[in-house]
Amino acid sequence: MLRSMFLCLAFTACSAMGTSTTTAFSEDKDCLITQLFHTVAELSKDFSEQRKEMEQLKVRSKTQEETIQQLRDDLKRNVSDITSNLDNHISDFQKLEDAVTLLNTTSKTNRRDLQQLHTNVIEHASDLNSARQYRDKEIQAKKIS
């Protein structure tokens, strides 16, 4: 298998040089083998560099996946916080609505009570005025008699 790989590489190297394989083998086997080893070394170097790049890409990909997961977790937490805040605001708004309703009811009651008090004051003032007039008449009647 190794022999067939070398032959394949030799053929590729000869094709790259523009010579036929039979001519290359018969004319200069040493040169061809040397070139073959150089080609294998370059391919090995390229393969090693590509493997390193692939590992770096894997690491970068993993880092990006972790970042994406962190962003998803942050987003879920933010949505949860926002939902909780909205629930709290709705609850506060309902309490405020209840307080306003109570205030309106109390205000109406106070208004009625104030109107009743005003009516009572007017009636009391009228009673006092009538009593004063009666007293004045009695005083005048005593003076005359």
Buried (B, 14 or more C-beta within 10 A) or exposed (E): EEEEEBEEBBBBBBEEEEBEBEEBBEEEEEEBBEBBEEBBEEEEEEEEEEEEEEEEEEEEEEEEEEEEEEEEEEEEEEEEEEEEEEEEEEEEEEEEEEEEEEEEEEEEEEEEEEEEEEEEEEEEEEEEEEEEEEEEEEEEEEEEE
